[in-house]
Amino acid sequence: MNFEIVCLADEPELKERAAMWFHQKWGVPLETYRKSMDECMSKKSVIPQWYVALEKNRIVGGLGVIRNDFHSRKDLSPNVCAVYTEEDRRCNGIAGALLNYVCADMQKKGIDTLYLVTDHTSFYERYGWNFLCMVQGDGESNEIRMYIHKA
């Protein structure tokens, strides 16, 4: 399978399509994605960043880097968020490639430690992430797993 990873800051014409795609996957308000992607494209700061994996012209995966992914540990920042691969493209290395790409890109931008929250228990370890602690999700009754990646 051939796909390419694109940083939205470099491909602003993808913004609306990407915002809609993430909104459909996660249910976060469309305007929240648009605002974050606008900030990414302004290039005034390193965070936020948004990335998509494209197969031909179809978005088949994506993720973002934001300051906080809706959890209580505001000191653990920045966070990889909204990691998603289309169901019909899973188990083809897309998520792993996105994770490796974002870690390398953030390191180039001077950020060598990233965090993410997830309910997965073994997936991220394959890509160099380590379980750090449990954190309280905003508005959630149960804690969620926090992972860390250091370059």
N, C-alpha and C positions, 0 to 999 in steps of 0.2 A: 504494500500500500504506500502510495506517495502522498505526503502531506508536507506543508511548510508551516513554520511557526512565525507569526507576525506580531510585532509590537504595535498596538494601536497608535501610539505616539508617532510612529513612522508611516502609518496608513490611515489618516483621518477619515477617508471616504468610507471606511468600514464601521465607523462609530455607531450609526443608527441601527444597522443590522446586528452588530455585536450587542448593543444595549438591549435590543428586543430578544436576542437569543438568550442572554444571561437572565433576563426577566422571566422568560418562559420556563427556564430550568429551575430557578430558585424562588420565584414569587416575590422577590424584593421589588419595590416600586420602580417602574421604568425610569422615572425622573431621577431616582437615586443613582442608577447606572449612568445616565446621561451626564449628570453633574460631575460624577467622579471621572468619567472619560474626558469631559471637557478640561478638567483640572490636569489630567494626564497629558493631554495634547498641548496645553499651554506651556509645558516644559519649564515652569517656574520652580518646581520642586521634583525630587526624585520619586516621591510617593504622592499619589497613587500611580500604578502602572497596570495596564491591561494587555493580555495576550490571547490570541486565538490560533488554533491549528486549522489550516485550510486544506481541504482535499478538492482539487479542482477549484471551484468557487464556493464550496459548501463549508460552513463552519462545522467541524466535527469534534472540537474540544476547545476548552478555554480555561483561563484562570486570571485572577487579579492579585495585586499586592496593594493592600490598604493599611492604614494606621492600626485599626482595631476591628476584628471580625465579630463584633457583638458579644463580647465577654467582659468579665469583671477585671481582668488583669491588664489594665491600660499600659502598664510598664513593659509588657511583653509585646514589642512592636519592632518592625512592621509585620503584618500577617499576610500570608498567602491565603486567598479566599476563592470561593466559587469554583473550585476544581470540578470540572465535569467533562465527560466524554460521551458522545452519542452512543446509545445502547448498541446499535448495529456496528459500531467501530471499536468497542471495548476489546481488550486483550490483544491489541495491535501495537502497543508501545506508545500511544499518543499521550496519555497522562504522564508517563515516565519522562518522555521527551520534553513535555511542557515544564515539568518540575525541574529537570536538569537545566533547561534553557533559562528559566526565571532565576534560579540560583546563580548561574554564571552571569546573567545580565545584571542582577543586583550587585554582585561582587564587583563588576566593572564600574558600577555607579557608586562604589564605596560602602556598600552594605553587605557585611559578611555573615550576619545572623538573621535568620527568618524564623517565624513561628507560624503554626497553623492549628486550628481546632478541627476535630473530626470524631466521628464515632467508629471509624475503621480501626481495627486493632493490629493489622499486619501489613497493610498495603504500603504505607509510607516508608517503613524501615528498608524496603528494597531499594529506595532511592537516597539513602543516607540520612534520613530523618530519625530522630530519637525521641522517645516518649519523655516528656519533661515533668508534667504534673496534671492534675485535674483542675479545671477552672469552671466557674459559674457562668453559664450563658445568660445574656441579658433576657430577663423575662422568663427564664426556664427554671423548672424545679429541680432538674437533675444536672449534675456536673457533666462536663464533656472533656475528652482527652485533648491535651495540648502537646504538640510536638515542636521540636527545635531542629534547625539545620544550621550548622556552622561551616563556612567555607574553609 
